[in-house]
Amino acid sequence: MTAVLDSGRDVPLERVALVDLLDRLLAGGVIITGDLVISIAEVDLVRVSLRALVTSVRNELLRGDEMLREEEA
């Protein structure tokens, strides 16, 4: 499966495999947000706001190791 990336500029579109697209997204991080409202007779009873940050753990661990090395030096 492939996807087409449009960077919004005047550059040619790039075809990318779905696995590569997922890898790019996780390397940079993705924020997922959502709201859930349960109501009866147009009266809001429960409101839940959801926010999640999804990123590659390996990249974050490597960045953390680099920061620790810089602090020790």
Biopython code that builds the backbone (N, CA, C, O; Angstrom):
import numpy as np
from Bio.PDB.StructureBuilder import StructureBuilder

atoms = [
    (1, "MET", "N", (0.841, -1.165, 0.000)),
    (1, "MET", "CA", (0.000, 0.000, 0.000)),
    (1, "MET", "C", (0.893, 1.238, 0.000)),
    (1, "MET", "O", (1.905, 1.279, 0.700)),
    (2, "THR", "N", (0.521, 2.229, -0.776)),
    (2, "THR", "CA", (1.302, 3.464, -0.852)),
    (2, "THR", "C", (0.410, 4.667, -0.592)),
    (2, "THR", "O", (-0.810, 4.594, -0.733)),
    (3, "ALA", "N", (1.023, 5.751, -0.218)),
    (3, "ALA", "CA", (0.344, 7.021, -0.016)),
    (3, "ALA", "C", (1.074, 8.070, -0.830)),
    (3, "ALA", "O", (2.241, 7.895, -1.182)),
    (4, "VAL", "N", (0.384, 9.158, -1.128)),
    (4, "VAL", "CA", (0.987, 10.257, -1.868)),
    (4, "VAL", "C", (1.116, 11.434, -0.924)),
    (4, "VAL", "O", (0.128, 11.881, -0.342)),
    (5, "LEU", "N", (2.332, 11.938, -0.768)),
    (5, "LEU", "CA", (2.585, 13.074, 0.111)),
    (5, "LEU", "C", (2.593, 14.366, -0.696)),
    (5, "LEU", "O", (3.265, 14.466, -1.723)),
    (6, "ASP", "N", (1.845, 15.345, -0.223)),
    (6, "ASP", "CA", (1.827, 16.667, -0.832)),
    (6, "ASP", "C", (2.370, 17.644, 0.194)),
    (6, "ASP", "O", (1.741, 17.875, 1.227)),
    (7, "SER", "N", (3.526, 18.217, -0.081)),
    (7, "SER", "CA", (4.157, 19.126, 0.874)),
    (7, "SER", "C", (3.563, 20.531, 0.823)),
    (7, "SER", "O", (3.927, 21.383, 1.634)),
    (8, "GLY", "N", (2.662, 20.781, -0.108)),
    (8, "GLY", "CA", (2.038, 22.088, -0.188)),
    (8, "GLY", "C", (2.843, 23.087, -1.001)),
    (8, "GLY", "O", (2.390, 24.210, -1.225)),
    (9, "ARG", "N", (4.007, 22.704, -1.437)),
    (9, "ARG", "CA", (4.838, 23.593, -2.238)),
    (9, "ARG", "C", (4.776, 23.141, -3.687)),
    (9, "ARG", "O", (4.086, 22.175, -4.015)),
    (10, "ASP", "N", (5.493, 23.834, -4.547)),
    (10, "ASP", "CA", (5.494, 23.495, -5.970)),
    (10, "ASP", "C", (6.554, 22.447, -6.284)),
    (10, "ASP", "O", (7.367, 22.628, -7.191)),
    (11, "VAL", "N", (6.542, 21.362, -5.536)),
    (11, "VAL", "CA", (7.447, 20.246, -5.794)),
    (11, "VAL", "C", (6.608, 19.051, -6.210)),
    (11, "VAL", "O", (5.439, 18.962, -5.834)),
    (12, "PRO", "N", (7.173, 18.140, -6.969)),
    (12, "PRO", "CA", (6.407, 16.967, -7.396)),
    (12, "PRO", "C", (5.926, 16.136, -6.206)),
    (12, "PRO", "O", (6.587, 16.077, -5.169)),
    (13, "LEU", "N", (4.769, 15.496, -6.371)),
    (13, "LEU", "CA", (4.246, 14.623, -5.329)),
    (13, "LEU", "C", (5.147, 13.411, -5.189)),
    (13, "LEU", "O", (5.741, 12.948, -6.163)),
    (14, "GLU", "N", (5.243, 12.903, -3.971)),
    (14, "GLU", "CA", (6.135, 11.792, -3.679)),
    (14, "GLU", "C", (5.303, 10.584, -3.235)),
    (14, "GLU", "O", (4.467, 10.705, -2.340)),
    (15, "ARG", "N", (5.529, 9.422, -3.857)),
    (15, "ARG", "CA", (4.841, 8.194, -3.462)),
    (15, "ARG", "C", (5.657, 7.523, -2.358)),
    (15, "ARG", "O", (6.869, 7.348, -2.483)),
    (16, "VAL", "N", (4.970, 7.152, -1.276)),
    (16, "VAL", "CA", (5.643, 6.584, -0.119)),
    (16, "VAL", "C", (4.855, 5.360, 0.346)),
    (16, "VAL", "O", (3.624, 5.381, 0.379)),
    (17, "ALA", "N", (5.574, 4.295, 0.705)),
    (17, "ALA", "CA", (4.920, 3.112, 1.267)),
    (17, "ALA", "C", (4.313, 3.472, 2.617)),
    (17, "ALA", "O", (4.839, 4.331, 3.325)),
    (18, "LEU", "N", (3.222, 2.828, 2.973)),
    (18, "LEU", "CA", (2.525, 3.127, 4.217)),
    (18, "LEU", "C", (3.431, 2.918, 5.430)),
    (18, "LEU", "O", (3.350, 3.674, 6.398)),
    (19, "VAL", "N", (4.281, 1.912, 5.386)),
    (19, "VAL", "CA", (5.215, 1.661, 6.486)),
    (19, "VAL", "C", (6.187, 2.828, 6.631)),
    (19, "VAL", "O", (6.486, 3.251, 7.748)),
    (20, "ASP", "N", (6.680, 3.351, 5.510)),
    (20, "ASP", "CA", (7.594, 4.498, 5.565)),
    (20, "ASP", "C", (6.888, 5.737, 6.098)),
    (20, "ASP", "O", (7.475, 6.511, 6.853)),
    (21, "LEU", "N", (5.638, 5.927, 5.710)),
    (21, "LEU", "CA", (4.866, 7.066, 6.202)),
    (21, "LEU", "C", (4.666, 6.968, 7.713)),
    (21, "LEU", "O", (4.815, 7.962, 8.424)),
    (22, "LEU", "N", (4.333, 5.788, 8.201)),
    (22, "LEU", "CA", (4.164, 5.583, 9.631)),
    (22, "LEU", "C", (5.476, 5.827, 10.373)),
    (22, "LEU", "O", (5.481, 6.420, 11.451)),
    (23, "ASP", "N", (6.580, 5.372, 9.797)),
    (23, "ASP", "CA", (7.892, 5.596, 10.407)),
    (23, "ASP", "C", (8.210, 7.087, 10.493)),
    (23, "ASP", "O", (8.722, 7.552, 11.511)),
    (24, "ARG", "N", (7.913, 7.831, 9.444)),
    (24, "ARG", "CA", (8.150, 9.283, 9.454)),
    (24, "ARG", "C", (7.299, 9.979, 10.512)),
    (24, "ARG", "O", (7.778, 10.868, 11.216)),
    (25, "LEU", "N", (6.038, 9.571, 10.620)),
    (25, "LEU", "CA", (5.148, 10.186, 11.601)),
    (25, "LEU", "C", (5.616, 9.913, 13.024)),
    (25, "LEU", "O", (5.635, 10.816, 13.860)),
    (26, "LEU", "N", (5.993, 8.666, 13.299)),
    (26, "LEU", "CA", (6.422, 8.326, 14.648)),
    (26, "LEU", "C", (7.762, 8.954, 14.998)),
    (26, "LEU", "O", (8.010, 9.268, 16.162)),
    (27, "ALA", "N", (8.628, 9.142, 14.009)),
    (27, "ALA", "CA", (9.927, 9.766, 14.277)),
    (27, "ALA", "C", (9.739, 11.212, 14.732)),
    (27, "ALA", "O", (10.468, 11.691, 15.599)),
    (28, "GLY", "N", (8.773, 11.897, 14.155)),
    (28, "GLY", "CA", (8.522, 13.288, 14.519)),
    (28, "GLY", "C", (7.521, 13.433, 15.645)),
    (28, "GLY", "O", (7.509, 14.453, 16.334)),
    (29, "GLY", "N", (6.688, 12.438, 15.843)),
    (29, "GLY", "CA", (5.659, 12.491, 16.880)),
    (29, "GLY", "C", (4.318, 12.904, 16.298)),
    (29, "GLY", "O", (4.255, 13.717, 15.376)),
    (30, "VAL", "N", (3.265, 12.350, 16.834)),
    (30, "VAL", "CA", (1.902, 12.638, 16.394)),
    (30, "VAL", "C", (1.071, 12.919, 17.635)),
    (30, "VAL", "O", (1.158, 12.191, 18.623)),
    (31, "ILE", "N", (0.277, 13.955, 17.587)),
    (31, "ILE", "CA", (-0.634, 14.258, 18.679)),
    (31, "ILE", "C", (-2.050, 13.929, 18.220)),
    (31, "ILE", "O", (-2.505, 14.408, 17.181)),
    (32, "ILE", "N", (-2.739, 13.105, 19.005)),
    (32, "ILE", "CA", (-4.114, 12.712, 18.704)),
    (32, "ILE", "C", (-5.011, 13.348, 19.747)),
    (32, "ILE", "O", (-4.780, 13.201, 20.947)),
    (33, "THR", "N", (-6.031, 14.051, 19.292)),
    (33, "THR", "CA", (-6.952, 14.695, 20.231)),
    (33, "THR", "C", (-8.383, 14.302, 19.899)),
    (33, "THR", "O", (-8.708, 13.978, 18.756)),
    (34, "GLY", "N", (-9.223, 14.337, 20.909)),
    (34, "GLY", "CA", (-10.634, 14.025, 20.701)),
    (34, "GLY", "C", (-11.453, 14.463, 21.893)),
    (34, "GLY", "O", (-10.929, 14.601, 22.999)),
    (35, "ASP", "N", (-12.725, 14.680, 21.677)),
    (35, "ASP", "CA", (-13.647, 15.051, 22.745)),
    (35, "ASP", "C", (-14.837, 14.102, 22.709)),
    (35, "ASP", "O", (-15.344, 13.754, 21.642)),
    (36, "LEU", "N", (-15.269, 13.692, 23.890)),
    (36, "LEU", "CA", (-16.418, 12.809, 24.029)),
    (36, "LEU", "C", (-17.399, 13.477, 24.974)),
    (36, "LEU", "O", (-17.039, 13.848, 26.091)),
    (37, "VAL", "N", (-18.644, 13.632, 24.528)),
    (37, "VAL", "CA", (-19.676, 14.249, 25.358)),
    (37, "VAL", "C", (-20.868, 13.309, 25.406)),
    (37, "VAL", "O", (-21.396, 12.903, 24.370)),
    (38, "ILE", "N", (-21.287, 12.966, 26.619)),
    (38, "ILE", "CA", (-22.492, 12.154, 26.808)),
    (38, "ILE", "C", (-23.564, 13.074, 27.359)),
    (38, "ILE", "O", (-23.386, 13.709, 28.399)),
    (39, "SER", "N", (-24.685, 13.138, 26.644)),
    (39, "SER", "CA", (-25.750, 14.039, 27.085)),
    (39, "SER", "C", (-27.105, 13.367, 26.930)),
    (39, "SER", "O", (-27.288, 12.477, 26.100)),
    (40, "ILE", "N", (-28.047, 13.814, 27.747)),
    (40, "ILE", "CA", (-29.439, 13.364, 27.673)),
    (40, "ILE", "C", (-30.308, 14.608, 27.634)),
    (40, "ILE", "O", (-30.147, 15.513, 28.453)),
    (41, "ALA", "N", (-31.231, 14.651, 26.680)),
    (41, "ALA", "CA", (-32.156, 15.786, 26.522)),
    (41, "ALA", "C", (-31.382, 17.094, 26.423)),
    (41, "ALA", "O", (-31.753, 18.097, 27.034)),
    (42, "GLU", "N", (-30.307, 17.072, 25.652)),
    (42, "GLU", "CA", (-29.461, 18.236, 25.408)),
    (42, "GLU", "C", (-28.820, 18.804, 26.676)),
    (42, "GLU", "O", (-28.470, 19.984, 26.721)),
    (43, "VAL", "N", (-28.666, 17.965, 27.704)),
    (43, "VAL", "CA", (-27.967, 18.344, 28.928)),
    (43, "VAL", "C", (-26.696, 17.509, 28.993)),
    (43, "VAL", "O", (-26.754, 16.281, 29.065)),
    (44, "ASP", "N", (-25.547, 18.179, 28.969)),
    (44, "ASP", "CA", (-24.270, 17.475, 29.015)),
    (44, "ASP", "C", (-24.068, 16.865, 30.398)),
    (44, "ASP", "O", (-24.070, 17.572, 31.406)),
    (45, "LEU", "N", (-23.894, 15.544, 30.434)),
    (45, "LEU", "CA", (-23.669, 14.852, 31.694)),
    (45, "LEU", "C", (-22.191, 14.567, 31.929)),
    (45, "LEU", "O", (-21.683, 14.733, 33.038)),
    (46, "VAL", "N", (-21.509, 14.136, 30.873)),
    (46, "VAL", "CA", (-20.093, 13.781, 30.990)),
    (46, "VAL", "C", (-19.356, 14.362, 29.795)),
    (46, "VAL", "O", (-19.794, 14.218, 28.654)),
    (47, "ARG", "N", (-18.244, 15.014, 30.061)),
    (47, "ARG", "CA", (-17.390, 15.533, 28.990)),
    (47, "ARG", "C", (-15.970, 15.050, 29.257)),
    (47, "ARG", "O", (-15.427, 15.258, 30.342)),
    (48, "VAL", "N", (-15.373, 14.403, 28.256)),
    (48, "VAL", "CA", (-14.018, 13.884, 28.374)),
    (48, "VAL", "C", (-13.205, 14.428, 27.210)),
    (48, "VAL", "O", (-13.598, 14.291, 26.052)),
    (49, "SER", "N", (-12.070, 15.044, 27.520)),
    (49, "SER", "CA", (-11.138, 15.515, 26.497)),
    (49, "SER", "C", (-9.950, 14.556, 26.483)),
    (49, "SER", "O", (-9.343, 14.293, 27.522)),
    (50, "LEU", "N", (-9.631, 14.046, 25.323)),
    (50, "LEU", "CA", (-8.545, 13.084, 25.184)),
    (50, "LEU", "C", (-7.419, 13.698, 24.373)),
    (50, "LEU", "O", (-7.646, 14.290, 23.318)),
    (51, "ARG", "N", (-6.204, 13.549, 24.880)),
    (51, "ARG", "CA", (-5.019, 14.002, 24.148)),
    (51, "ARG", "C", (-3.925, 12.970, 24.354)),
    (51, "ARG", "O", (-3.636, 12.570, 25.481)),
    (52, "ALA", "N", (-3.323, 12.545, 23.257)),
    (52, "ALA", "CA", (-2.258, 11.542, 23.348)),
    (52, "ALA", "C", (-1.117, 11.939, 22.417)),
    (52, "ALA", "O", (-1.337, 12.404, 21.298)),
    (53, "LEU", "N", (0.089, 11.748, 22.898)),
    (53, "LEU", "CA", (1.281, 11.964, 22.092)),
    (53, "LEU", "C", (1.848, 10.597, 21.743)),
    (53, "LEU", "O", (2.167, 9.806, 22.630)),
    (54, "VAL", "N", (1.973, 10.322, 20.450)),
    (54, "VAL", "CA", (2.521, 9.050, 19.990)),
    (54, "VAL", "C", (3.825, 9.347, 19.279)),
    (54, "VAL", "O", (3.859, 10.112, 18.315)),
    (55, "THR", "N", (4.895, 8.742, 19.756)),
    (55, "THR", "CA", (6.199, 8.959, 19.156)),
    (55, "THR", "C", (7.023, 7.692, 19.289)),
    (55, "THR", "O", (6.649, 6.765, 20.007)),
    (56, "SER", "N", (8.113, 7.661, 18.610)),
    (56, "SER", "CA", (9.003, 6.515, 18.663)),
    (56, "SER", "C", (9.799, 6.554, 19.958)),
    (56, "SER", "O", (10.456, 7.552, 20.252)),
    (57, "VAL", "N", (9.746, 5.492, 20.724)),
    (57, "VAL", "CA", (10.468, 5.435, 22.000)),
    (57, "VAL", "C", (11.964, 5.405, 21.758)),
    (57, "VAL", "O", (12.722, 6.027, 22.503)),
    (58, "ARG", "N", (12.394, 4.706, 20.749)),
    (58, "ARG", "CA", (13.822, 4.583, 20.478)),
    (58, "ARG", "C", (14.452, 5.956, 20.246)),
    (58, "ARG", "O", (15.510, 6.252, 20.799)),
    (59, "ASN", "N", (13.816, 6.784, 19.441)),
    (59, "ASN", "CA", (14.353, 8.119, 19.176)),
    (59, "ASN", "C", (14.413, 8.944, 20.448)),
    (59, "ASN", "O", (15.388, 9.663, 20.668)),
    (60, "GLU", "N", (13.393, 8.857, 21.291)),
    (60, "GLU", "CA", (13.387, 9.627, 22.531)),
    (60, "GLU", "C", (14.477, 9.143, 23.477)),
    (60, "GLU", "O", (15.113, 9.953, 24.151)),
    (61, "LEU", "N", (14.702, 7.822, 23.537)),
    (61, "LEU", "CA", (15.768, 7.302, 24.394)),
    (61, "LEU", "C", (17.130, 7.762, 23.907)),
    (61, "LEU", "O", (17.996, 8.107, 24.712)),
    (62, "LEU", "N", (17.328, 7.771, 22.591)),
    (62, "LEU", "CA", (18.601, 8.236, 22.048)),
    (62, "LEU", "C", (18.823, 9.709, 22.355)),
    (62, "LEU", "O", (19.933, 10.111, 22.704)),
    (63, "ARG", "N", (17.774, 10.517, 22.228)),
    (63, "ARG", "CA", (17.889, 11.938, 22.548)),
    (63, "ARG", "C", (18.204, 12.133, 24.027)),
    (63, "ARG", "O", (19.012, 12.991, 24.382)),
    (64, "GLY", "N", (17.567, 11.336, 24.897)),
    (64, "GLY", "CA", (17.826, 11.423, 26.329)),
    (64, "GLY", "C", (19.261, 11.056, 26.665)),
    (64, "GLY", "O", (19.883, 11.695, 27.514)),
    (65, "ASP", "N", (19.796, 10.023, 26.002)),
    (65, "ASP", "CA", (21.195, 9.631, 26.221)),
    (65, "ASP", "C", (22.138, 10.739, 25.796)),
    (65, "ASP", "O", (23.133, 10.998, 26.474)),
    (66, "GLU", "N", (21.841, 11.400, 24.677)),
    (66, "GLU", "CA", (22.698, 12.494, 24.203)),
    (66, "GLU", "C", (22.674, 13.646, 25.187)),
    (66, "GLU", "O", (23.710, 14.258, 25.446)),
    (67, "MET", "N", (21.507, 13.953, 25.740)),
    (67, "MET", "CA", (21.397, 15.047, 26.702)),
    (67, "MET", "C", (22.173, 14.718, 27.976)),
    (67, "MET", "O", (22.818, 15.593, 28.554)),
    (68, "LEU", "N", (22.113, 13.455, 28.418)),
    (68, "LEU", "CA", (22.862, 13.066, 29.612)),
    (68, "LEU", "C", (24.363, 13.183, 29.388)),
    (68, "LEU", "O", (25.093, 13.622, 30.277)),
    (69, "ARG", "N", (24.821, 12.795, 28.214)),
    (69, "ARG", "CA", (26.245, 12.895, 27.897)),
    (69, "ARG", "C", (26.695, 14.357, 27.886)),
    (69, "ARG", "O", (27.788, 14.679, 28.350)),
    (70, "GLU", "N", (25.847, 15.236, 27.355)),
    (70, "GLU", "CA", (26.192, 16.662, 27.311)),
    (70, "GLU", "C", (26.262, 17.236, 28.717)),
    (70, "GLU", "O", (27.123, 18.069, 29.000)),
    (71, "GLU", "N", (25.358, 16.799, 29.613)),
    (71, "GLU", "CA", (25.360, 17.299, 30.985)),
    (71, "GLU", "C", (26.591, 16.814, 31.760)),
    (71, "GLU", "O", (27.129, 17.538, 32.598)),
    (72, "GLU", "N", (27.034, 15.572, 31.469)),
    (72, "GLU", "CA", (28.182, 15.014, 32.164)),
    (72, "GLU", "C", (29.491, 15.661, 31.702)),
    (72, "GLU", "O", (30.459, 15.715, 32.460)),
    (73, "ALA", "N", (29.518, 16.141, 30.481)),
    (73, "ALA", "CA", (30.757, 16.720, 29.929)),
    (73, "ALA", "C", (31.027, 18.104, 30.462)),
    (73, "ALA", "O", (32.026, 18.722, 30.094)),
]
sb = StructureBuilder()
sb.init_structure("model")
sb.init_model(0)
sb.init_chain("A")
sb.init_seg("    ")
for serial, (resi, resn, name, xyz) in enumerate(atoms, 1):
    if name == "N":
        sb.init_residue(resn, " ", resi, " ")
    sb.init_atom(name, np.array(xyz, "f"), 0.0, 1.0, " ", f" {name:<3s}", serial, name[0])
structure = sb.get_structure()
